[in-house]
Amino acid sequence: MKLATLSVHGGPPEIGVVDGGRVVRIQRALPRLATTMIDLIATWDVAAEDVRQVVRQATDVIPLEEVRLLPPIERPNKIMAMGLNYADHVAEAGLEVPKHQVWFCKQANTVHPPYEPVQIPKASTSVDYEAELVIVIGKRGRNISREDAAGHIFGYCVGNDVTARDWQKLTSQWVLSKSFDTHGPFGPWITTADEVGNPHHLGIRSLVNGEIRQQSNTRELIFDVFDQVNCLSQVMTLEPGDIVFTGTPGGVGAAMKPPVFLKAGDRVRCEIDELGAIEAVFENEV
């Protein structure tokens, strides 16, 4: 199932199910349904069958092209992100393959809709793209074993871990370089884990102005998604609606010779097989 947060004709956020080229609006049929995606994820065990029934009946439907897709989770409690997690990206950065997982966090102000313009901030001249698989946590847990990790993942999205490379080079800590406003678009919806099956066989690509820049597969992850859930949960309690950017493959602009960074008017598209695509024009901050 593909669950989206959306606005219809400028109305308030609501939850819908994307079914091909249409969206089934589920909240009016289920007035007691959770009003936010986080609450729906947290109650999914009891809500799922009601949602499926509404989708089967499909009495409240609108064309997908008539809705504004919002970030699937508008205010995640945690946004964790992994660096240096594809061997080709490690190599193009001139670094050694890490023996331990490299983590940083993006801040909530980065969350951004999947198809709306992304800022090139006044403070940076080296903005770059990073197509990534995004995990959505579905079940609360601490010290989750690798074997149990799949049961704690609700679904998956496409993300772009937009990065200000000049800020990234200033210190060994990456949080500021990864946390400019609008620099965490993801979506376009959450594809539930049961529909994806094995998350480690998905083709992943980024395109800039139609030119393929990154092209890989999630089977190339150095630390796979279950390793990541296991590691993070040793440190923090993972909760429904937390999101995890899982790393980017080789082909970023910073590694081109000479480096090529994004400029106003550039269009960046990130795609992952089975999950869809997000796309944004980059604009100078006003």
C-alpha positions as CSV (number, residue, x, y, z in Angstrom):
1,M,0.0,0.0,0.0
2,K,1.1,3.5,-0.8
3,L,0.2,6.0,2.0
4,A,0.5,9.7,1.3
5,T,-0.1,13.0,3.2
6,L,-1.8,15.4,0.9
7,S,-3.8,18.5,0.5
8,V,-6.8,18.7,-1.8
9,H,-7.6,22.1,-3.4
10,G,-5.7,24.0,-0.7
11,G,-7.4,22.1,2.1
12,P,-5.8,20.9,5.4
13,P,-3.4,17.9,5.4
14,E,-5.1,14.5,5.1
15,I,-4.1,10.9,4.6
16,G,-4.8,9.1,1.4
17,V,-3.9,5.9,-0.4
18,V,-2.3,6.2,-3.8
19,D,-3.8,3.6,-6.2
20,G,-2.3,4.1,-9.6
21,G,-3.3,7.5,-11.0
22,R,-5.8,8.1,-8.3
23,V,-5.9,8.8,-4.5
24,V,-8.5,7.2,-2.2
25,R,-9.3,9.7,0.5
26,I,-9.7,7.6,3.6
27,Q,-10.3,10.0,6.5
28,R,-13.9,11.0,5.8
29,A,-14.8,7.3,5.5
30,L,-13.0,6.6,8.8
31,P,-13.7,9.5,11.1
32,R,-12.0,7.9,14.0
33,L,-8.9,7.2,12.0
34,A,-5.7,8.9,13.2
35,T,-5.3,12.4,11.8
36,T,-1.6,12.3,11.2
37,M,0.6,9.8,9.5
38,I,2.6,9.2,12.7
39,D,-0.6,8.3,14.6
40,L,-1.7,6.0,11.8
41,I,1.6,4.2,11.7
42,A,1.4,3.8,15.5
43,T,-2.1,2.2,15.3
44,W,-1.6,0.4,12.0
45,D,-2.1,-3.1,13.5
46,V,-5.7,-2.2,14.3
47,A,-6.3,0.3,11.5
48,A,-4.9,-1.6,8.5
49,E,-7.9,-3.7,7.7
50,D,-10.3,-0.7,7.9
51,V,-8.1,1.2,5.5
52,R,-7.9,-1.7,3.1
53,Q,-11.7,-2.0,3.1
54,V,-12.1,1.7,2.3
55,V,-9.7,1.3,-0.6
56,R,-11.6,-1.7,-1.9
57,Q,-14.8,0.3,-1.9
58,A,-13.1,3.4,-3.2
59,T,-16.0,5.8,-3.0
60,D,-14.1,9.0,-2.3
61,V,-11.5,9.2,-5.1
62,I,-9.6,12.1,-6.7
63,P,-7.1,12.1,-9.5
64,L,-3.5,12.1,-8.2
65,E,-2.7,15.1,-10.4
66,E,-5.2,17.2,-8.5
67,V,-3.7,16.8,-5.1
68,R,-0.6,18.5,-3.6
69,L,1.6,15.8,-2.1
70,L,3.1,16.9,1.3
71,P,6.0,15.2,3.1
72,P,4.5,11.8,4.1
73,I,5.5,12.6,7.7
74,E,5.4,16.3,8.2
75,R,7.3,16.5,11.5
76,P,9.3,13.3,12.3
77,N,10.5,13.0,15.8
78,K,13.9,11.9,14.6
79,I,15.7,12.2,11.2
80,M,18.8,10.0,11.2
81,A,21.1,9.7,8.3
82,M,24.0,7.5,7.3
83,G,27.2,8.6,5.6
84,L,29.7,6.6,3.5
85,N,27.4,3.6,3.0
86,Y,28.1,2.7,-0.7
87,A,31.6,1.5,-1.6
88,D,31.6,3.6,-4.9
89,H,30.7,6.8,-2.9
90,V,33.4,6.1,-0.4
91,A,35.9,5.6,-3.2
92,E,35.0,8.8,-5.0
93,A,35.4,10.7,-1.7
94,G,38.9,9.3,-1.4
95,L,38.2,7.6,1.9
96,E,38.5,4.1,3.4
97,V,35.4,1.9,3.8
98,P,34.2,2.5,7.3
99,K,34.4,-0.3,9.9
100,H,31.6,1.2,11.9
101,Q,28.4,3.0,10.8
102,V,28.8,6.7,10.3
103,W,25.8,8.6,11.6
104,F,24.5,12.2,11.7
105,C,21.1,13.8,12.0
106,K,19.2,16.2,9.8
107,Q,16.9,18.7,11.6
108,A,13.1,18.9,11.2
109,N,13.3,22.1,9.2
110,T,14.8,20.1,6.3
111,V,11.5,18.2,5.8
112,H,10.1,19.2,2.5
113,P,7.4,18.1,0.0
114,P,8.5,15.7,-2.8
115,Y,7.8,18.0,-5.8
116,E,8.3,21.5,-4.5
117,P,11.3,23.9,-5.1
118,V,14.4,23.4,-2.9
119,Q,16.5,26.3,-1.8
120,I,20.1,27.1,-2.7
121,P,20.9,29.1,0.5
122,K,22.6,32.4,0.5
123,A,25.3,31.0,2.8
124,S,26.4,28.2,0.4
125,T,27.9,28.0,-3.1
126,S,28.3,24.2,-3.2
127,V,24.9,22.6,-2.9
128,D,24.8,18.9,-3.9
129,Y,22.2,16.1,-4.4
130,E,22.2,12.6,-2.7
131,A,19.5,10.1,-3.8
132,E,18.7,7.8,-0.9
133,L,16.4,5.0,0.3
134,V,14.5,6.3,3.4
135,I,13.3,3.9,6.1
136,V,10.1,4.7,8.0
137,I,10.0,3.2,11.5
138,G,6.7,1.5,12.4
139,K,7.1,-0.1,15.8
140,R,8.7,1.3,18.9
141,G,11.8,-0.5,20.0
142,R,15.2,-0.4,21.8
143,N,18.1,-2.9,21.4
144,I,16.4,-4.4,18.3
145,S,18.3,-7.4,16.9
146,R,19.1,-7.6,13.3
147,E,16.8,-10.6,13.0
148,D,13.9,-8.5,14.4
149,A,14.6,-5.3,12.6
150,A,12.3,-6.0,9.6
151,G,9.3,-6.1,12.1
152,H,10.1,-2.5,13.2
153,I,10.1,-1.0,9.6
154,F,6.8,0.3,8.4
155,G,7.8,1.2,4.9
156,Y,10.1,3.0,2.6
157,C,10.4,6.3,0.7
158,V,12.7,8.1,-1.8
159,G,14.8,10.9,-0.3
160,N,17.3,13.5,-1.3
161,D,19.9,14.2,1.4
162,V,20.7,17.7,0.0
163,T,24.1,18.8,1.2
164,A,26.0,22.1,1.4
165,R,29.5,20.7,0.6
166,D,31.3,23.9,1.6
167,W,29.8,23.7,5.1
168,Q,30.5,20.0,5.2
169,K,34.2,20.7,4.8
170,L,34.4,23.2,7.7
171,T,34.4,20.6,10.5
172,S,34.3,16.9,11.1
173,Q,30.6,17.2,12.1
174,W,28.1,17.2,9.3
175,V,24.9,18.3,11.0
176,L,24.9,21.9,9.8
177,S,25.8,21.0,6.2
178,K,22.9,18.7,6.1
179,S,20.3,20.8,7.9
180,F,19.6,23.8,5.7
181,D,15.9,24.6,5.2
182,T,14.2,22.4,2.6
183,H,17.2,20.1,2.3
184,G,15.4,16.9,3.2
185,P,12.7,16.3,0.6
186,F,11.3,12.8,0.7
187,G,8.3,10.8,-0.5
188,P,6.4,10.9,-2.7
189,W,4.5,8.5,-0.4
190,I,5.3,5.6,2.0
191,T,5.3,2.2,0.3
192,T,4.5,-0.2,3.1
193,A,7.2,-2.9,3.8
194,D,4.9,-5.8,2.9
195,E,4.6,-4.4,-0.6
196,V,8.3,-3.9,-1.0
197,G,9.4,-7.3,0.3
198,N,13.2,-7.4,0.1
199,P,14.5,-3.8,0.4
200,H,17.9,-4.8,-0.8
201,H,17.1,-5.3,-4.5
202,L,16.0,-1.8,-5.5
203,G,17.5,0.2,-8.3
204,I,18.3,3.8,-7.2
205,R,19.1,6.7,-9.5
206,S,19.4,10.5,-9.6
207,L,19.1,12.7,-12.6
208,V,20.1,16.4,-13.0
209,N,18.4,18.1,-15.9
210,G,17.6,14.7,-17.3
211,E,21.2,13.4,-17.1
212,I,21.8,10.3,-15.0
213,R,24.3,11.1,-12.3
214,Q,23.9,8.3,-9.8
215,Q,22.9,4.7,-10.7
216,S,23.2,1.8,-8.3
217,N,21.1,-0.7,-6.3
218,T,20.4,-1.0,-2.6
219,R,22.1,-4.4,-2.6
220,E,25.3,-2.4,-2.7
221,L,24.7,-0.9,0.8
222,I,27.7,-1.5,3.0
223,F,25.5,-1.7,6.1
224,D,22.0,-2.8,5.1
225,V,18.8,-1.5,6.5
226,F,18.5,-4.2,9.2
227,D,22.1,-3.5,10.3
228,Q,21.1,0.2,10.6
229,V,18.0,-0.4,12.7
230,N,20.0,-2.7,15.0
231,C,22.8,-0.1,15.5
232,L,20.6,2.9,16.1
233,S,18.3,1.1,18.5
234,Q,21.3,0.4,20.7
235,V,21.6,4.1,21.3
236,M,18.0,5.5,21.1
237,T,14.5,4.2,21.3
238,L,13.1,4.1,17.8
239,E,9.5,5.3,17.5
240,P,6.8,5.2,14.9
241,G,7.3,7.8,12.3
242,D,11.1,8.2,12.8
243,I,12.9,8.3,9.4
244,V,16.3,7.1,8.4
245,F,18.2,8.2,5.3
246,T,20.3,5.1,4.5
247,G,23.2,6.5,2.4
248,T,23.9,7.6,-1.1
249,P,25.8,5.8,-4.0
250,G,28.6,7.3,-6.1
251,G,28.0,10.0,-8.6
252,V,27.5,13.1,-6.6
253,G,28.4,16.5,-8.0
254,A,31.3,17.0,-5.6
255,A,33.1,14.0,-7.0
256,M,32.9,15.2,-10.6
257,K,36.2,16.6,-12.2
258,P,35.9,19.5,-11.8
259,P,33.1,19.5,-9.2
260,V,29.7,20.5,-10.5
261,F,27.3,22.0,-7.9
262,L,23.6,22.8,-8.3
263,K,22.6,26.2,-9.6
264,A,19.2,28.0,-9.8
265,G,17.0,26.3,-12.4
266,D,18.5,22.9,-12.1
267,R,16.0,20.1,-11.8
268,V,16.9,17.1,-9.7
269,R,15.0,13.8,-9.8
270,C,15.6,10.9,-7.5
271,E,14.1,7.5,-8.3
272,I,14.0,4.1,-6.6
273,D,12.4,1.1,-8.2
274,E,9.0,0.2,-6.7
275,L,8.9,3.3,-4.6
276,G,8.5,6.1,-7.1
277,A,10.4,9.4,-7.6
278,I,10.7,12.8,-6.1
279,E,11.7,15.8,-8.2
280,A,12.5,19.5,-7.5
281,V,13.7,22.6,-9.2
282,F,16.4,24.3,-7.2
283,E,15.9,28.0,-6.6
284,N,18.1,30.7,-5.0
285,E,17.0,31.7,-1.5
286,V,15.3,35.1,-1.6
